[in-house]
Amino acid sequence: MADYTLNMTAGVTPVSQDIYDLHMTIFWICVAIGVVVFSVMFYAMFYHRKSRGVEPARFHEHLWVEIAWTIIPCFILVAMAIPATRVLVHMNDVAKPDVTIKITGYQWKWRYEYLEQGINFFSNIVMTPKNENYLRTVDKPLVVPIHKKIRFLVTANDVIHSWWVPDLGVKRDAIPGFINESWARINRAGTYHGQCAELCGMHHAYMPIVVVAMAETDFNNWVLAQKGLPVPGMPQPVVGGTVAAGPPAAPKQYTMQELMQQGEKVFLSTCAVCHQATGLGLPPTFPALKGSKTATGPKDQHIATVLNGRPGTAMQAFKEQLSDDDLAAVITYERNAWGNNMKDMVQPAEIQKAKGGK
């Protein structure tokens, strides 16, 4: 954002350009008013100062002056309101979208659901070294096509959030129980960053937004890949001249090393915001996992806590937020990191069983 810290960005959508143009129009109107007012003020102060022997005029009211300084500001306000109204109408015209995406704010992550494509996933922060993208990188960005009208349905699961991407000219409050609408038509492929713009809790700074805009063909291929379908131009396993289908594969059995490596990644991206990378947490709101009754207790209870959360606390249910593999890995990590050393593993098959076989 360093390239436009002294002004708004013109962005890459028609709405963001409209907002920028309106901003500059109002800015120059304010500059003109300021020049006129301060010019008259300084002229009066200089040519009518006491040292020149000027006697102040003595009057209490002047009909035409009163009329002038009432009517002129009214005309100025009307002149400002007309383009502002046009921009507001344009911003809220969500009719006839090409793609509809539901955005749900969680503490502290975003969930994206592509309603037509049947795709949904969570987007979590990825901690990086302190560079230009520090606190602005996610594991799964929002992927959209360029030159298509994208409708955003914005809501929240817990507290009030705000989905804000300056380059798109979109900023909508995410309120539990309500859906706010917005839209964008991105004109240029690229990666655009944003963040939650509502103070949503102590880790408000840890829910960035990343939008990747790509050509429509690339977007369609991305959709196919997300669904596990063949992507044109990519080799597919073939049996007897047709693409191999077969029954769903059985859950993979992982080694302890694989589970710990993957579990650490999942923990740092999803859990460390509350429980800290050290596992010491921030009691009493976010209890420590190091030496805790949950992480060192019965495995089934640990799995149930992670899957279903704990009502009345800040512990969320991760049953729908993480894959079976990631759930197995992060639970294994919690049970064996920071000196817990339970020396047991959780496999994806156990997660499926705990979910009721689903």
N, C-alpha and C positions, 0 to 999 in steps of 0.2 A: 504494500500500500504506500510505500515511500514516495512513489512518483506522483501522487496526487494529495499529499497531506495538506497542501495550502488551498485546495479547492475540492469540490466534488468530482467524481469520475464521470465521464460521459458514458461509460459502460459499453455494452455490446448488444443491447436490445432496444427496440423502439421506445419502450417505456422509460428506460434509463436515460436515453437521449432526450426525451421530452422533459423529464425531471431536470436534467442538466440545463436545457435551454430555458425552462421556466425560472430556474434558480438564477441564471445569468441575466435574464430580463428584469427580474425583481431587483437584483443587485445593482444594475445600472440605473434603474429608476431611483433607488435609494441614494446612489452616488449623486445623481442630478439634484435631488431634493437637498442633500447635504451641502452641495456646492452653493446652491441658491441661498439657503438659510444662513450658512456661515459667512457667505460673501456679504449679505445684507447686515448681519450682526457685526462683522469686523468693520465694515464701512461706517456704520453708525457709531461704533466705539471710537474709531479714529477721528472722524470729522466732527463729531459732536461731543468730544471729551471736554471736561471742565477746564483743563489748562489752556484751551483756546478761547475761553470766556463764553462758551455757548450756554445759553439759558435753556433748561429743559422745557418742552411744551407742556402745557397744563390742560389736560382734557380727560374725561372719564369714559367716554364711549364714542364710537363712530359707526353709524349704521352700515355703510358700505364696506368698511373694514371687517365688521362682524360677519356680513354676508359672504365676503370673499374668502375669509379663512374657514368658513364652514363649507361652502360649495366646492372650492378647489380640491380640498382633501377627499371629498365625496367622489369627484370625477377621477381622482388618482386611484382610489380604492376600487372603483368599478373597472378601471383600465387594468388593474392587477387581478381582479377577480375573474374576468372573462377567460384569459389563458389558463388560469389555475383550475377553473371548472372544467375546461376542455381536457386538461391532463388527468384530473381525477376521474372523469368519465372513461377516458381511455384506459386508465389503470385498472378499472373495475369491470371491463368488458371481457368476461371469461367465457363468452359463448363460442361454440364450435371449436373445441380443442382437438388437437391431433393425438395428444398423449395426456393422460390424467394420472397424477402421482399424489398419493396421500402421504403427508409428512407428519409424524408423531414425535413430539419431544418427550424424552425421558431424562431423569437425573442419572447420568449426564451423558446422553447419547441421542442420536436421531434414528428413527425407523422410517424406511422408505418402502412404499407399496405401490407397484405399477398395476393399476386396476385392470387395464385391458390385457396386459401381458402375463398377469398372474405371478409376478416376481415380487418378493419382499425380503428385506434384510436390514440388519442394524449396522450403523456406521459409528465406529468408536475411534477415539483419538489414538494416535500412535506417537509415542514419545520419541523425539529425534534430538540430535545435538542442537545446541543453541545457534541456529542459523536463521535465515530469512523465513523458513517454514516451521520454526519452533512453535509448538502448540497449535499448528495449523494443518497437520497431516492426519489422515484417517486411514483405516484399513480398507474400507469399502466406500468409494466416492459415489455420489449420485451421477449416473450416466444418462445423458439426454442427447437427442438428435438436434442438429442445427436446422434453421429455417422451418421449424415446425412449432405450432402453437402448443405450449406445454402449460397445462392447468395444474396448479398446486392447491391441494386441500390440506390446510394446516390445523393441527389440533395437538393436544398434550395428554399424557397418561397420568401425570401426578401434579405438578405445579405449573405456573405460567412460564412459558419460554417465548422466544421470538426468533423466527427463522429469517436471517438477514444476509443477503449476498449483494454488496454494493454494485458490482459490475452488471448484475441482472436488473437492478432497480426494484428488487423485491424485498420487502420487510413486512412480515405478518406475525402478529401475536399468536402463539399456540396456547389455547386456553382449554383446560379439561372440560369436556361436555359440549364444546362449541367447535364449529368448523369455519375457519376463515379462508376465503378464496383469493388467489392471485394468479398471475400468468406471466409467461415470458416467451419471446421468440428470439433465440440467440442467433446473431448474424455471423459470428466468427468462431471457428473451432478453437478450443483451448481449455485450460484448467482455471477455474475461478474459485476464489476462497471467500468464506464468510464466517459468521459465528453467531452464537446465541446473543441477542441484544437485550435480554431481560435478565435481571439479577435473580437467578433461579436457585440459588443455594451456594454453599461454601465452595463448590467446585464448578462454578459457573464458567470459569475460563477454560474448562477442559471439555467443551463440546463444540469443536469447530465444524465447519461445513466445507466440503469440497465438491464442486460440480465439474464434471468432465463433459464437455460438449464435443460431439464428433459428427462426421458425415452420416447421413441416414443409412447407407449401406453398412457402415461399421457398427452403427447402433443395432441394426437388425441382426448382424452376426453376433453381437454381444448378447442380445436377447436369447438367441438360439443356444449359445454357450451356457448361459445361466440356467437354461432348462435341460441341459445335458443332451441337446439335439445336435445332429450333424451340422457343421458349419461349412458352407461352400468354400472350396479351395483348400480345405484342410483334410489330410488323410484320415480315413475311418477304417476300423477293423472290419474286414469283409469275410463272410463265410458263404460259400456256394454262390457267389455273385451278388449277394445282397448284404446290406449293412447288418452286422450282428446285433441281435437284441438280447434274447435270453432272459432268465429270471433275475430279479434283483440280487446283487451280490450280498453275501452274508457279511455282517459287521466285521471289520478288520480286528485282528488281535495285535496289539502293540506291545513293544518291549517297554520296560521301565524307563530306559533312556529316552525313547521316543516320546513317551507320555510326559516326562519331565521337561523336555525341550519345548514341546508344543504347549504344555500347561503354563510354563513361564511366560510365553508370548501372550497367551490368552489372559493370564492374570494381569500382566502389565498394561494391556490395552483395555481391559474391562473392569478389573477388580481393584487395581492399585490406587485408583482415584480415591476410594474410600478407605481401604485397608492398608494402604501404603505399600511400597515395594518391599519394605522390610518385614511386612506382616504384623507390625505393631499397632496398626489402626490409629484411630483418633477417638479414644474413649471419651464419654460413654456412647456417643452417637454411632461411631463406627468401631466396634470392638476389635481387639487384636485377634489374629488367627494363630499366632505363634503360641503354642502351648494351650490353645483353647479347647474347651470340652467338645466343640463341634469338630475341629480338625483332628483331634486325637481320640475321639469317641467312636462309637459304632459306625461302620461305613454306610449302612443303610440310612441312618439318621442324617449323616452328612449329605448324602445324595438328595434326600427329601428336602433338606433345607435349601440347597442350591436350586433345585428344580422349582419349588413352590414358594420360596421366600419365607418371610416371617411377618404376618399381618401386624400392623401397629408399630413396625420399626422401619428403618430405612432400607432393610434388606429386601431387594426385589426378587421376583420369580424369574429365573433364567431359562425355564423350560422352552419358551418360544424364542428366546433371544440368541441362543447358541446352538450349534449342531451337536449331535450325540458325541462325535469325536472330540469336539472342543470341551464339552461338559466333562467327559471322562478324563481328559488330560488335565483340566484345571483342578478338578477334585483330587486327582492323584498328586498333583503338585502341592496343593495346600496340605495334604496329609504327610508329605515327606520333605517339605522345605523348612528353612529356619530352625532346624534341629528337631522338628516333630518326629521324623524318622519312624513312621508307622510301618514302613517296609511292605505296604500292600498297594495293589493297583486297582483301578476302576477301568473296566473295558466298555466300549460303546454298547455291547450287548446288555450289560447291566443297566445302562441308562435307558435303553429301550424297554427293558422289563419293568423298571421303576415307573415309566410313563404308561404302563399298561399294555405294552407290546405294540404301541403305535410309533 
